[in-house]
Amino acid sequence: MSSLDKALTVLKAFCLKTGEWGVRELAGHVGYSPTTVQRILSVLKKHGFVDQDEETKKYRLGSIYYRFVEVLHSQQPLVRYAIPLMKRLCSQTGETTHLNVIDGIERLCVSSIESTQNLKAGMPVGNRSPLHAGASSKCLLAFSPMEFIRDYIDSATMKPLTENTITSKEVLWKEVYTIRRNGYAQSLGERTPGLGSLSVPVFGFGGSLMGALSLAIPELRFKDINHKKFCLSKLMDTAKDLSKCMGYVGNYPPEIID
């Protein structure tokens, strides 16, 4: 179990933004000897969990994870029901649509359908961001239980990702109440310059928050009032349909009592 625990610790290091690791660099990060890390990486490489760059000799995640993604997409009810609806939404709006959930204190993208337009915004599966930056993140935060919201805002560092990122706790509280009142979140350049976004909540049985459905829109089209209004309408309709698939019964968006 000790060896397995060490192997999993090494593997989890690749979940960080540091996409590649040298043996000694990784050993210093996890606190194991270079010999131990090298032995673990050799086994992981043998089974396809990591690959090694022939030139730099650094290690990165292997292609085997694509198989896990396929299985997760087929087995996870939220993603399974969301994909056909997301494809419809992407076709209707011409914009990249993505599904997000809360993972710890971060937003995690779990599914994405990319726009076919030349000018488009991307949102890769696995992308993460703090809950105070961007429409998807703020939507997830705003429709979470109030205790979670309070704990997050009280303890959040709120580092800026761009010059438009919210860094004031007072401003974030105001944004939370606005989102809960309006039923959707929006942002422009809070996480990525030139990228606008609209996001609405997805609810499950009993009104529990399941995730956030979002559209990533280039700034040029985001500033088109008619296009933005059309996108929000279709986004709301899609999230309402997905919420029904997840067992939600009631008005959408629900009336939130602050």
C-alpha positions as CSV (number, residue, x, y, z in Angstrom):
1,M,0.0,0.0,0.0
2,S,2.9,2.3,0.7
3,S,4.2,1.8,-2.9
4,L,0.7,2.4,-4.3
5,D,0.3,5.5,-2.2
6,K,3.6,6.9,-3.5
7,A,2.7,6.1,-7.1
8,L,-0.6,7.9,-6.8
9,T,1.1,10.9,-5.2
10,V,3.4,11.1,-8.2
11,L,0.6,10.7,-10.6
12,K,-1.5,13.5,-8.9
13,A,1.4,15.9,-9.4
14,F,0.6,15.9,-13.1
15,C,-2.8,17.4,-12.3
16,L,-1.0,20.7,-11.6
17,K,-0.5,23.4,-14.2
18,T,3.1,22.1,-14.4
19,G,2.4,19.8,-17.4
20,E,5.9,18.2,-17.6
21,W,8.3,17.0,-14.9
22,G,11.9,16.0,-14.9
23,V,12.7,13.2,-12.4
24,R,14.7,15.3,-9.9
25,E,12.2,18.2,-10.2
26,L,9.3,15.9,-9.5
27,A,11.2,14.2,-6.7
28,G,11.7,17.5,-5.0
29,H,8.0,18.3,-5.4
30,V,6.7,15.1,-3.9
31,G,9.5,14.6,-1.3
32,Y,10.7,11.2,-2.5
33,S,14.1,10.2,-3.7
34,P,14.9,10.5,-7.4
35,T,15.5,6.7,-7.5
36,T,12.0,6.1,-6.1
37,V,10.4,8.5,-8.5
38,Q,12.3,7.1,-11.5
39,R,11.1,3.6,-10.6
40,I,7.5,4.8,-10.3
41,L,7.6,6.7,-13.6
42,S,9.0,3.6,-15.4
43,V,6.0,1.5,-14.3
44,L,3.5,4.3,-15.1
45,K,5.2,4.7,-18.6
46,K,5.0,0.9,-19.2
47,H,1.2,1.0,-18.7
48,G,0.6,4.3,-20.7
49,F,-0.1,6.6,-17.8
50,V,2.8,8.8,-18.6
51,D,4.9,9.5,-21.7
52,Q,8.5,10.7,-21.9
53,D,9.7,13.4,-24.3
54,E,12.6,11.9,-26.2
55,E,14.5,15.2,-26.4
56,T,13.9,16.8,-23.0
57,K,13.5,13.5,-21.1
58,K,10.7,15.0,-19.2
59,Y,7.5,13.1,-18.4
60,R,3.9,14.1,-19.2
61,L,0.5,12.5,-18.9
62,G,0.0,9.6,-21.3
63,S,-2.8,9.1,-23.9
64,I,-4.5,6.4,-21.8
65,Y,-6.6,9.1,-20.1
66,Y,-8.6,9.6,-23.2
67,R,-10.1,6.2,-22.6
68,F,-11.1,7.2,-19.1
69,V,-12.7,10.4,-20.5
70,E,-14.8,8.3,-22.9
71,V,-15.9,6.0,-20.1
72,L,-16.7,8.9,-17.8
73,H,-18.8,10.6,-20.5
74,S,-20.8,7.4,-21.1
75,Q,-21.3,6.7,-17.4
76,Q,-21.8,10.1,-15.8
77,P,-25.5,11.0,-16.0
78,L,-25.0,14.8,-16.2
79,V,-22.5,14.6,-19.0
80,R,-24.4,11.9,-20.8
81,Y,-27.6,13.8,-20.9
82,A,-25.8,17.1,-21.5
83,I,-23.9,16.3,-24.7
84,P,-26.8,16.1,-27.2
85,L,-28.3,19.3,-25.7
86,M,-25.0,21.0,-25.9
87,K,-24.6,20.1,-29.5
88,R,-28.0,21.5,-30.2
89,L,-27.1,24.7,-28.3
90,C,-23.8,25.1,-30.2
91,S,-25.6,24.6,-33.5
92,Q,-28.2,27.2,-32.5
93,T,-25.8,29.9,-31.3
94,G,-22.7,29.2,-33.3
95,E,-20.7,29.5,-30.0
96,T,-18.6,27.1,-28.0
97,T,-20.6,25.5,-25.2
98,H,-19.2,23.9,-22.1
99,L,-20.4,22.2,-18.9
100,N,-18.7,22.9,-15.6
101,V,-18.9,21.6,-12.0
102,I,-17.3,22.5,-8.7
103,D,-14.2,20.5,-7.8
104,G,-13.1,21.6,-4.3
105,I,-12.9,25.3,-4.6
106,E,-12.4,25.5,-8.4
107,R,-14.5,25.4,-11.5
108,L,-13.8,22.3,-13.6
109,C,-14.8,21.9,-17.3
110,V,-16.2,18.4,-17.8
111,S,-17.5,18.6,-21.3
112,S,-17.1,21.0,-24.3
113,I,-18.5,21.4,-27.8
114,E,-16.4,23.7,-29.9
115,S,-17.8,26.3,-32.3
116,T,-17.2,25.7,-36.0
117,Q,-16.7,29.4,-36.7
118,N,-13.3,30.7,-37.6
119,L,-13.4,33.3,-34.8
120,K,-14.3,31.2,-31.7
121,A,-13.5,30.8,-28.1
122,G,-12.2,27.5,-26.8
123,M,-12.8,25.7,-23.5
124,P,-10.9,22.4,-23.2
125,V,-12.1,19.6,-20.9
126,G,-10.1,19.7,-17.7
127,N,-9.7,23.5,-17.7
128,R,-9.9,25.0,-14.2
129,S,-10.3,28.4,-12.7
130,P,-11.0,29.9,-9.3
131,L,-14.6,30.5,-8.4
132,H,-14.3,34.3,-8.5
133,A,-13.1,34.6,-12.1
134,G,-15.4,34.2,-15.1
135,A,-19.1,33.6,-15.7
136,S,-19.0,29.8,-15.2
137,S,-17.1,30.1,-11.9
138,K,-19.3,32.9,-10.6
139,C,-22.5,31.0,-11.6
140,L,-21.4,27.9,-9.7
141,L,-20.5,29.9,-6.7
142,A,-23.7,32.0,-6.7
143,F,-26.0,29.0,-6.8
144,S,-24.1,27.0,-4.2
145,P,-25.4,26.7,-0.6
146,M,-25.0,30.0,1.3
147,E,-22.6,28.4,3.8
148,F,-20.3,27.4,0.9
149,I,-20.4,30.9,-0.6
150,R,-19.6,32.5,2.7
151,D,-16.7,30.1,3.5
152,Y,-15.2,30.6,0.0
153,I,-15.4,34.4,0.0
154,D,-14.1,34.6,3.6
155,S,-11.0,32.5,2.8
156,A,-10.4,33.3,-0.9
157,T,-7.2,35.0,-1.9
158,M,-8.8,36.3,-5.1
159,K,-5.7,36.8,-7.2
160,P,-6.3,38.6,-10.5
161,L,-6.1,36.6,-13.7
162,T,-6.6,39.7,-15.8
163,E,-7.2,43.4,-15.1
164,N,-11.0,42.7,-15.2
165,T,-10.9,39.9,-12.6
166,I,-12.9,40.6,-9.4
167,T,-10.5,41.0,-6.5
168,S,-12.7,42.7,-3.9
169,K,-14.8,40.5,-1.6
170,E,-17.4,43.2,-1.3
171,V,-17.8,43.3,-5.1
172,L,-17.9,39.5,-5.3
173,W,-20.8,39.5,-2.8
174,K,-22.7,42.0,-4.8
175,E,-22.1,39.9,-8.0
176,V,-23.3,36.8,-6.2
177,Y,-26.6,38.5,-5.3
178,T,-27.0,39.9,-8.8
179,I,-26.5,36.5,-10.4
180,R,-28.9,34.8,-8.0
181,R,-31.5,37.5,-8.7
182,N,-31.1,37.4,-12.5
183,G,-30.7,33.7,-12.9
184,Y,-27.5,33.9,-14.9
185,A,-23.9,35.1,-14.8
186,Q,-21.8,37.0,-17.4
187,S,-18.3,38.1,-17.7
188,L,-16.0,39.8,-20.2
189,G,-12.2,39.4,-20.0
190,E,-12.3,38.3,-16.3
191,R,-10.3,35.1,-17.0
192,T,-9.0,35.5,-20.5
193,P,-8.7,38.9,-22.4
194,G,-11.1,39.1,-25.3
195,L,-13.3,36.4,-24.1
196,G,-16.9,36.9,-23.0
197,S,-19.1,34.3,-21.4
198,L,-22.7,33.6,-20.3
199,S,-23.5,30.9,-17.8
200,V,-26.6,29.4,-16.2
201,P,-27.1,26.8,-13.5
202,V,-28.2,23.2,-13.9
203,F,-30.2,21.8,-11.1
204,G,-31.1,18.2,-10.0
205,F,-33.7,16.5,-7.9
206,G,-34.7,18.7,-5.0
207,G,-33.1,21.8,-6.5
208,S,-29.5,20.8,-5.8
209,L,-26.9,22.5,-8.0
210,M,-25.5,20.0,-10.5
211,G,-23.3,22.3,-12.6
212,A,-23.2,25.3,-14.9
213,L,-23.9,25.4,-18.6
214,S,-22.0,28.1,-20.4
215,L,-21.3,29.8,-23.7
216,A,-17.8,31.1,-24.5
217,I,-18.1,34.0,-26.9
218,P,-15.4,36.2,-28.6
219,E,-15.6,39.8,-27.4
220,L,-16.6,41.0,-30.9
221,R,-19.9,39.0,-30.8
222,F,-20.4,39.3,-27.1
223,K,-20.8,43.0,-27.5
224,D,-23.5,42.5,-30.1
225,I,-26.6,43.1,-27.9
226,N,-29.0,41.1,-30.1
227,H,-26.7,38.1,-30.4
228,K,-26.0,38.1,-26.7
229,K,-29.7,38.3,-25.9
230,F,-30.4,35.4,-28.4
231,C,-27.5,33.3,-26.9
232,L,-28.8,33.8,-23.3
233,S,-32.3,32.8,-24.3
234,K,-31.1,29.5,-25.9
235,L,-28.8,28.9,-23.1
236,M,-31.6,29.2,-20.5
237,D,-33.8,26.9,-22.6
238,T,-31.1,24.3,-22.8
239,A,-30.2,24.4,-19.1
240,K,-33.9,24.1,-18.3
241,D,-34.2,21.0,-20.4
242,L,-31.0,19.5,-18.9
243,S,-32.3,20.2,-15.4
244,K,-35.5,18.3,-16.2
245,C,-33.4,15.4,-17.4
246,M,-31.6,15.5,-14.0
247,G,-34.9,15.3,-12.1
248,Y,-35.5,18.9,-11.3
249,V,-39.1,20.0,-11.0
250,G,-40.2,23.6,-10.7
251,N,-39.6,27.0,-12.2
252,Y,-36.5,27.7,-14.1
253,P,-34.6,29.6,-13.0
254,P,-36.0,29.2,-9.5
255,E,-36.6,32.1,-7.2
256,I,-33.7,32.3,-4.9
257,I,-34.3,33.7,-1.4
258,D,-31.2,35.5,-0.2
